[in-house]
């Protein structure tokens, strides 16, 4: 399988994982990717929300969107906090 690129439009297959997330059968845009022992996991933007979906659950639509259309300029800053017992 060919690795998908950032801003690539993808179809989310109706796998059990995608259906459980509520995005099976949707179209999305790749915003990020990471490798683990099972392969590549993609961060896919679907309907304004990002979901982590394995490579096996995606099919390329064969086109891309302009990066400014797919990415948000928002960021979140979180203060580190210790929990009791640490």
C-alpha positions in Angstrom: 0.0 0.0 0.0 1.2 3.5 -0.9 1.7 5.8 2.1 -0.9 8.7 2.1 0.2 12.3 2.1 -0.8 15.3 4.3 -3.9 17.0 3.0 -4.9 14.0 0.9 -8.6 13.3 0.7 -9.5 9.8 1.8 -12.5 7.5 2.1 -13.0 5.9 5.5 -14.0 2.3 5.1 -16.8 0.8 7.1 -14.5 -1.2 9.4 -15.6 -2.1 12.9 -13.3 0.5 14.3 -14.6 3.3 12.0 -18.2 2.4 12.6 -17.6 2.4 16.4 -16.1 6.0 16.0 -19.1 6.9 13.9 -17.1 7.7 10.7 -17.5 4.6 8.6 -18.3 5.5 5.0 -17.2 9.1 5.5 -14.8 11.2 3.5 -12.0 12.9 5.3 -8.6 14.7 5.0 -5.2 13.4 6.3 -3.8 15.9 8.8 -1.1 13.7 10.4 0.4 10.2 10.6 2.5 8.1 12.9 4.0 4.6 12.8 3.5 1.9 15.3 4.2 -1.9 15.3 1.0 -2.5 13.3 1.7 0.0 10.6 0.7 3.6 10.0 -2.0 5.4 11.9 -3.5 8.5 10.3 -5.1 11.5 11.9 -8.1 12.1 9.6 -10.3 15.2 9.8 -14.0 14.2 9.3 -16.7 16.8 9.8 -14.6 19.1 11.9 -13.3 16.4 14.2 -10.1 14.4 14.0 -10.0 10.6 14.3 -7.1 8.2 14.5 -7.6 5.6 11.8 -5.3 2.8 10.7 -4.0 2.6 7.2 -6.1 -0.5 6.5 -9.3 1.5 7.1 -8.6 4.2 4.5 -8.6 4.5 0.7 -7.2 7.4 -1.2 -9.7 9.5 -3.2 -6.8 10.5 -5.5 -6.8 14.2 -4.8 -5.7 16.7 -2.2 -7.0 19.9 -0.7 -5.1 23.1 -0.1 -3.5 22.9 3.3 -5.1 26.1 4.5 -8.5 24.5 3.8 -7.8 21.4 5.9 -5.8 22.6 8.9 -6.9 24.7 11.8 -4.7 27.5 13.1 -5.9 26.8 16.6 -3.6 25.5 19.3 -4.2 24.5 22.9 -1.8 25.0 25.7 -2.1 22.6 28.7 -0.3 23.1 32.0 1.5 20.0 33.3 -0.1 18.7 36.5 1.1 16.1 38.9 -1.4 13.6 40.3 -1.3 12.4 43.9 0.9 9.4 44.4 3.4 10.4 41.8 
